């Protein structure tokens, strides 16, 4: 047991340091990357108040099932806040969470493999296949792949009769399901396989088996705690709750891509990720998933835990194709990010088989100890991971100033508004084209300590807790001094620069704000910026 714990700590710590080294250019970022991350900041602010009940918003028309990631990021920000910026605290906390999941997976793998050191190979595989950029990113689909690795391995243990894996499965599955709605079919299919295999094993076993009552009670307690937010929302709002909205959305007719197209999309996603090892031409790399499947089928053990792991990888692949074919969205990788975890385990099985055969070959021809060969390969893989992260970090991209400009642009409006303590500001954007600017405006308002709420039609983006109807029902006294802030988009217009008639006109766009102050005076503020793709920027 101690040996497995040490392997887990070693692999997860090296992965943690490597991810931070590779992404070191992104630390001390001056501002939030983009709109999706800004909305995560807004949801975390609600979690800090204990008022986050739903997950991140989806373009499919609902919000994802739960806010567990927001509460985790709120705790990470509280712990790291004295030392780093809020943006960096989210990124470091997410990296630590991903490395914890990989550490759990290494611990579980080391109990399955014939030689525990093989489990260390999962750390560099996660770095390469999931990618250090995703391991560092707190956007809600990105922490899922590492949790997938740990979840599948816990299902393997359950399939082998280890019923005390049920609480771990419940915790990991709840996290994944709340982060993104694409995961429940995958979680359910693999979980049902594990439960069915466990019951069959208990039925055919001749020796006494551990009781199920305590593991099931533990699962129920974990589920009750982790799902308390969505369940409270369901109990309070009934038909209007987010879980009911999700169910209604799936009951409605919607366009879906053909099954053959989704199979190709998943296949070539696997091919692209596996090609990172070989840098083959695209025409050849398409065969890499097939090569991986053949290696796994021919070389891994056909009995015991590895039989279940191979079966789960194939089930997960099939469920991924089916789930993507039922998607509300055009095909996109982020809709099935958990598949990167499945692919990491498939690559692990293939790589472990190749290393084992190479070790046996060297022991016979060069008379080397197979155990030392295996340990040397795993140590070299970890050393190469750390060296490459330190020596070849992600290239610094061209300066991305748009999000910083949006923050500064929003700050000008907040300065014009000059919020005072005790006031509540009801924000009413007139166009959904302003959803990018509006979230930065809300974050700048929160920095001043202002009490804000949004028009109810913005519930999909900002969450129920930030709608004015919810705020009024929670603290009706604040509605008496409520100030309506209307945001609107200025019409694009062409103006010749410096009044010159012959010069080429410039397209300009901007935002206008109108509000009535406490004295009853109608006031307005507007700012013009250069037209930018997807949003506004300051001149």
C-alpha positions in Angstrom: 0.0 0.0 0.0 2.8 2.5 0.9 4.6 1.7 -2.3 1.4 2.6 -4.3 0.9 5.8 -2.3 4.5 6.9 -3.1 4.0 6.1 -6.8 0.8 8.2 -6.8 2.5 11.1 -5.1 5.5 11.0 -7.3 3.5 10.9 -10.6 1.0 13.6 -9.5 3.7 16.0 -8.2 5.8 15.7 -11.3 2.7 16.3 -13.4 1.8 19.4 -11.3 5.2 21.0 -11.7 5.4 20.2 -15.4 2.0 21.7 -16.1 2.9 24.9 -14.2 6.3 25.1 -16.0 4.8 24.6 -19.4 2.2 27.3 -18.7 4.4 29.7 -16.9 3.9 32.4 -19.5 0.2 32.5 -18.6 0.8 33.1 -14.9 0.3 36.7 -13.6 -2.1 37.3 -16.5 -3.4 40.9 -16.3 -7.0 39.9 -17.0 -9.6 37.2 -17.8 -9.1 35.4 -21.1 -12.6 35.6 -22.6 -16.3 35.6 -22.1 -16.7 32.0 -21.0 -14.1 32.3 -18.3 -15.6 35.7 -17.2 -18.9 34.0 -16.7 -17.1 31.3 -14.6 -15.8 34.2 -12.4 -19.3 35.5 -12.0 -20.6 32.0 -11.0 -17.7 31.6 -8.5 -18.7 35.0 -7.0 -22.2 33.5 -6.5 -20.7 30.4 -5.0 -18.8 32.5 -2.4 -22.2 33.8 -1.3 -23.6 30.3 -1.2 -26.0 31.1 -4.0 -24.7 29.0 -6.9 -27.3 26.3 -7.8 -26.6 25.5 -11.5 -23.6 24.8 -13.6 -22.2 26.8 -16.5 -24.4 28.0 -19.3 -24.7 26.0 -22.4 -25.5 27.2 -25.9 -28.1 24.4 -26.1 -30.5 26.6 -24.0 -30.0 25.3 -20.5 -27.3 25.4 -17.8 -25.2 22.4 -16.9 -26.5 20.3 -14.0 -24.4 21.5 -11.0 -22.1 24.1 -9.5 -19.6 21.8 -7.8 -16.7 23.3 -9.8 -17.6 26.8 -8.8 -17.5 25.9 -5.1 -14.2 24.2 -5.5 -12.7 27.3 -7.3 -14.2 29.5 -4.6 -12.3 27.5 -2.0 -9.1 27.5 -4.1 -9.4 31.3 -4.5 -9.8 31.6 -0.7 -6.7 29.5 0.0 -4.5 31.0 -2.7 -5.9 34.5 -2.7 -3.2 36.0 -0.4 -0.4 34.8 -2.7 -1.6 35.1 -6.3 -4.2 36.9 -8.5 -7.8 35.5 -8.6 -7.3 34.4 -12.2 -4.1 32.5 -11.3 -5.8 31.0 -8.2 -8.4 29.4 -10.4 -5.8 28.0 -12.8 -3.5 26.6 -10.0 -6.5 25.1 -8.2 -7.6 23.4 -11.4 -4.1 22.1 -12.1 -4.0 20.7 -8.5 -7.4 19.1 -9.0 -6.4 17.4 -12.2 -3.2 16.1 -10.7 -5.2 14.8 -7.7 -7.4 12.8 -10.2 -4.3 11.5 -12.0 -2.8 10.6 -8.6 -5.9 8.6 -7.7 -5.7 6.9 -11.2 -2.0 6.0 -10.7 -2.8 4.6 -7.2 -5.6 2.4 -8.7 -3.5 1.4 -11.7 -0.6 0.3 -9.6 -2.8 -2.3 -8.0 -3.9 -3.7 -11.4 -0.7 -3.8 -13.4 1.7 -6.8 -13.0 4.4 -4.3 -12.1 3.3 -1.2 -10.2 5.9 1.2 -11.7 4.0 1.0 -15.1 1.3 3.2 -13.5 3.7 6.1 -13.6 3.4 6.2 -17.4 -0.1 7.6 -17.0 1.3 11.0 -15.9 3.2 11.7 -19.2 0.4 10.3 -21.2 -2.1 12.7 -19.6 0.3 15.5 -20.2 0.5 14.7 -23.9 -3.0 13.5 -24.8 -5.1 15.7 -22.5 -2.6 18.5 -23.0 -1.0 20.9 -20.5 -3.2 23.7 -21.7 -6.4 21.9 -20.7 -4.9 20.7 -17.4 -4.3 24.3 -16.6 -7.7 25.7 -17.7 -10.7 26.1 -15.4 -13.4 26.2 -18.2 -16.0 23.6 -17.1 -15.4 20.9 -19.8 -11.6 20.8 -19.2 -11.2 19.3 -15.7 -13.3 16.2 -16.8 -10.7 14.0 -18.6 -8.5 13.3 -15.6 -11.6 12.6 -13.5 -12.6 10.1 -16.3 -9.4 8.2 -15.8 -10.0 7.8 -12.1 -13.7 7.0 -12.6 -13.0 4.2 -15.2 -10.4 2.6 -12.9 -12.8 2.7 -9.9 -15.4 0.9 -12.1 -12.7 -1.7 -12.9 -12.2 -2.3 -9.2 -16.0 -2.5 -8.6 -16.3 -5.0 -11.5 -13.7 -7.1 -9.7 -15.9 -7.1 -6.5 -14.4 -4.2 -4.6 -17.6 -2.7 -3.4 -15.8 0.1 -1.4 -15.1 1.8 -4.8 -18.8 2.8 -4.9 -18.3 6.0 -2.9 -15.4 7.0 -5.0 -17.4 6.3 -8.2 -20.2 8.4 -6.8 -18.0 11.4 -6.0 -16.2 11.3 -9.4 -19.3 10.7 -11.4 -21.1 13.6 -9.6 -18.3 15.9 -10.4 -18.2 15.0 -14.1 -22.0 15.1 -14.5 -22.2 18.5 -12.9 -19.4 20.0 -15.0 -20.9 19.0 -18.4 -24.1 17.4 -19.6 -22.3 15.2 -22.2 -21.0 12.9 -19.4 -24.1 11.3 -17.8 -24.6 8.7 -20.7 -20.9 7.7 -20.4 -21.1 7.6 -16.5 -24.3 5.6 -16.6 -23.1 3.0 -19.2 -19.8 2.4 -17.4 -21.4 2.4 -13.9 -24.1 -0.1 -15.0 -21.4 -2.4 -16.4 -19.4 -2.2 -13.1 -22.5 -2.9 -11.0 -23.6 -5.7 -13.2 -20.1 -7.3 -13.1 -19.9 -6.9 -9.4 -23.3 -8.5 -8.7 -22.4 -11.4 -11.0 -19.1 -11.9 -9.2 -20.9 -11.9 -5.8 -23.5 -14.3 -7.0 -20.9 -16.9 -8.3 -18.3 -16.4 -5.5 -17.8 -19.3 -3.1 -16.2 -17.2 -0.3 -18.0 -14.6 1.9 -18.3 -11.2 0.3 -18.3 -7.8 2.0 -21.7 -6.2 2.8 -23.2 -3.6 0.5 -25.2 -1.6 3.1 -22.4 0.7 4.3 -21.0 1.5 0.8 -24.5 2.3 -0.4 -25.2 4.5 2.6 -21.9 6.3 1.9 -22.9 6.8 -1.7 -26.2 8.2 -0.7 -24.6 10.7 1.8 -22.0 11.8 -0.8 -24.7 12.3 -3.5 -26.9 14.3 -1.1 -24.1 16.6 -0.2 -22.7 17.1 -3.7 -26.2 17.5 -5.3 -27.7 19.7 -2.6 -27.6 22.8 -4.8 -29.5 21.4 -7.8 -31.9 19.6 -5.5 -32.6 22.8 -3.5 -33.2 24.6 -6.9 -35.6 21.7 -7.9 -37.5 21.8 -4.6 -37.9 25.6 -4.6 -38.7 26.2 -8.3 -40.2 23.0 -9.5 -41.1 23.2 -13.2 -38.8 26.2 -13.6 -35.8 24.6 -12.0 -32.7 24.0 -14.1 -33.0 20.2 -13.9 -36.6 20.4 -15.3 -35.4 22.7 -18.1 -32.7 20.1 -19.0 -35.3 17.3 -19.2 -37.7 19.4 -21.3 -34.8 20.3 -23.7 -34.0 16.7 -24.3 -37.7 15.8 -24.9 -37.9 18.4 -27.6 -37.0 17.7 -31.2 -33.7 19.1 -32.3 -31.3 18.6 -35.2 -28.6 16.0 -34.7 -25.6 15.0 -36.9 -25.6 11.6 -38.5 -24.1 8.7 -36.6 -21.5 8.0 -39.3 -20.3 11.6 -39.1 -19.9 11.5 -35.4 -18.0 8.2 -35.6 -15.5 9.8 -38.0 -15.2 12.9 -35.7 -14.4 10.7 -32.7 -12.0 8.5 -34.7 -10.0 11.4 -36.1 -10.0 13.1 -32.7 -8.2 9.9 -31.4 -6.0 9.9 -34.5 -4.9 13.5 -34.0 -4.1 13.0 -30.3 -2.2 9.7 -30.9 -0.3 11.4 -33.7 1.4 13.6 -31.1 3.8 10.7 -30.5 4.7 10.1 -34.1 4.2 13.3 -36.2 3.0 11.2 -39.1 1.3 12.6 -42.2 -2.5 13.0 -41.9 -3.1 10.2 -44.5 -1.2 7.7 -42.3 -2.2 8.9 -38.8 -5.8 7.9 -39.4 -4.7 4.3 -38.9 -3.3 5.0 -35.4 -6.5 4.3 -33.5 -6.9 1.0 -35.2 -3.2 0.1 -34.4 -3.9 1.0 -30.7 -7.0 -1.2 -30.7 -5.1 -4.1 -32.2 -2.2 -3.8 -29.7 -4.6 -3.8 -26.8 -6.6 -6.7 -28.1 -3.6 -8.9 -28.8 -1.3 -8.1 -25.9 -3.2 -7.2 -22.7 -4.5 -10.0 -20.5 -7.8 -11.5 -21.4 -8.9 -12.2 -17.8 -9.2 -10.3 -14.5 -9.1 -6.6 -14.2 -7.6 -5.9 -17.6 -10.5 -7.7 -19.3 -12.8 -5.2 -17.6 -10.7 -2.2 -18.5 -10.5 -3.2 -22.1 -14.3 -3.7 -22.2 -14.9 -0.3 -20.5 -12.7 1.4 -23.1 -14.7 -0.1 -25.9 -18.0 0.8 -24.2 -16.9 4.3 -23.6 -15.8 4.7 -27.3 -19.2 3.5 -28.4 -21.1 5.7 -26.0 -19.0 8.7 -27.0 -20.0 8.3 -30.7 -23.7 7.8 -29.7 -23.7 10.8 -27.3 -22.1 13.1 -29.9 -24.6 12.1 -32.5 -27.4 13.2 -30.0 -25.7 16.6 -29.4 -27.6 19.9 -29.7 -24.5 21.6 -31.1 -22.4 21.3 -34.3 -19.6 18.8 -33.7 -16.9 20.1 -31.4 -14.2 18.4 -29.3 -15.2 20.1 -26.1 -18.6 18.3 -26.2 -16.8 15.0 -25.4 -13.7 16.1 -23.5 -14.1 13.0 -21.2 -13.1 10.9 -24.2 -9.5 12.2 -23.8 -9.4 10.4 -20.5 -10.6 7.2 -22.2 -8.0 7.7 -24.9 -5.3 8.2 -22.2 -6.1 4.8 -20.7 -6.2 3.1 -24.1 -2.8 4.6 -24.9 -1.5 3.4 -21.5 -2.6 -0.2 -22.2 -0.9 -0.2 -25.6 2.3 1.5 -24.2 2.5 -0.8 -21.2 2.3 -3.9 -23.5 5.0 -2.5 -25.8 7.3 -1.7 -22.8 6.7 -5.2 -21.3 7.7 -6.9 -24.6 10.7 -4.7 -25.0 11.8 -5.4 -21.4 11.5 -9.2 -22.0 13.4 -8.9 -25.2 16.3 -7.0 -23.6 16.4 -9.4 -20.7 16.9 -12.3 -23.1 19.3 -10.7 -25.5 21.3 -8.3 -23.3 20.8 -10.2 -20.1 19.3 -7.2 -18.3 17.0 -7.4 -15.4 13.4 -6.9 -16.7 12.4 -5.2 -13.5 15.2 -2.6 -13.9 14.3 -2.1 -17.6 10.7 -1.3 -16.7 11.7 1.1 -13.9 14.2 2.8 -16.2 11.6 3.3 -18.9 9.1 4.8 -16.4 11.7 7.0 -14.8 12.9 8.3 -18.2 9.3 9.1 -19.2 8.8 11.2 -16.1 12.3 12.9 -16.5 11.5 13.7 -20.2 8.1 15.1 -19.1 9.8 17.5 -16.6 12.6 18.4 -18.9 10.4 19.2 -21.9 8.1 21.3 -19.8 11.0 23.3 -18.4 13.0 23.5 -21.6 10.1 23.9 -24.1 7.2 25.9 -22.6 4.3 26.9 -24.6 5.3 29.7 -27.0 4.1 33.1 -25.7 1.2 34.0 -28.1 0.7 37.5 -29.5 -0.6 39.9 -26.9 -4.3 39.2 -26.4 -5.5 42.6 -25.3 -9.2 42.4 -26.1 -10.3 41.0 -22.8 -8.1 43.5 -20.9 -9.7 46.2 -23.1 -13.2 44.9 -22.2 -12.3 45.2 -18.5 -11.1 48.7 -18.9 -14.0 49.6 -21.2 -16.4 48.3 -18.5 -14.5 50.1 -15.8 -15.3 53.4 -17.5 -19.0 52.7 -17.2 -18.7 51.7 -13.6 -16.8 55.0 -12.9 -19.5 57.0 -14.6 -22.2 55.1 -12.5 -20.2 55.7 -9.2 -22.0 53.0 -7.2 -22.7 53.9 -3.5 -23.2 51.5 -0.6 -26.8 50.4 0.0 -27.8 50.8 -3.6 -29.0 47.9 -5.8 -28.4 48.1 -9.5 -30.7 46.3 -11.9 -28.8 45.7 -15.1 -30.9 45.4 -18.2 -28.9 44.9 -21.4 -31.2 45.4 -24.4 -29.3 43.0 -26.8 -27.8 39.6 -26.3 -24.9 40.8 -28.5 -23.8 42.6 -25.3 -23.4 39.4 -23.3 -19.6 39.7 -23.5 -19.5 43.3 -22.3 -22.2 42.7 -19.7 -20.3 40.1 -17.8 -17.2 42.2 -17.6 -19.4 45.2 -16.5 -20.9 43.0 -13.8 -17.5 41.8 -12.6 -16.2 45.4 -12.4 -19.3 46.3 -10.4 -18.7 43.4 -8.0 -15.2 44.7 -7.4 -16.7 47.9 -5.9 -18.9 45.8 -3.6 -22.1 46.9 -5.5 -25.3 44.9 -5.1 -26.3 43.9 -8.7 -28.9 41.9 -10.4 -29.9 41.2 -14.0 -33.2 41.3 -15.9 -34.9 37.9 -15.6 -34.4 37.2 -19.4 -30.6 36.9 -18.6 -31.1 34.0 -16.2 -29.6 31.6 -18.8 -26.3 33.4 -18.8 -25.9 34.7 -15.3 -27.7 32.1 -13.3 -30.8 32.2 -11.2 -29.2 33.8 -8.1 -28.3 37.0 -10.1 -31.8 37.6 -11.5 -33.6 40.6 -10.0 -36.7 38.4 -9.1 -34.5 36.1 -7.0 -32.7 39.0 -5.4 -36.0 40.7 -4.5 -37.5 37.5 -3.1 -34.3 36.9 -1.0 -33.9 40.5 0.3 -37.0 42.6 -0.7 -35.8 45.7 1.2 -33.1 46.3 -1.4 -35.7 46.7 -4.1 -36.8 50.1 -2.7 -33.6 51.8 -3.7 -33.1 49.9 -6.9 -31.5 51.8 -9.8 -32.3 50.5 -13.3 -29.2 50.5 -15.5 -30.0 50.0 -19.2 -27.2 49.0 -21.5 -27.7 49.3 -25.2 -25.5 48.9 -28.3 -24.8 52.0 -30.3 -25.7 51.7 -34.0 -22.7 51.2 -36.2 -22.1 54.4 -38.1 -19.5 55.7 -40.5 -17.6 58.8 -39.6 -14.8 60.4 -41.6 -11.7 60.8 -39.3 -10.9 64.4 -38.2 -13.9 65.7 -40.2 -12.2 65.1 -43.6 -14.6 64.3 -46.4 -12.1 62.6 -48.6 -10.5 60.3 -46.0 -11.6 56.7 -45.7 -14.5 56.4 -43.2 -14.0 54.3 -40.0 -16.6 51.9 -38.7 -17.3 52.6 -35.0 -19.4 50.9 -32.4 -20.0 51.3 -28.8 -22.3 50.9 -25.8 -24.7 53.4 -24.2 -25.8 53.4 -20.6 -28.8 55.2 -19.1 -29.9 55.3 -15.5 -31.9 57.4 -13.0 -29.9 58.4 -9.9 -31.3 58.7 -6.4 -32.3 62.3 -6.9 -34.5 61.1 -9.8 -32.4 62.7 -12.5 -32.1 60.8 -15.7 -28.4 60.3 -16.6 -26.6 58.8 -19.6 -23.1 57.7 -20.5 -21.8 56.3 -23.8 -18.4 55.2 -25.0 -17.3 54.4 -28.5 -14.7 51.8 -29.5 -13.3 50.2 -32.6 -15.5 47.4 -33.9 -14.0 44.1 -32.9 -15.0 40.6 -33.6 -17.3 39.3 -31.0 -17.2 42.3 -28.7 -15.9 45.8 -28.1 -12.5 47.2 -27.5 -11.3 50.6 -26.4 -9.8 53.0 -28.9 
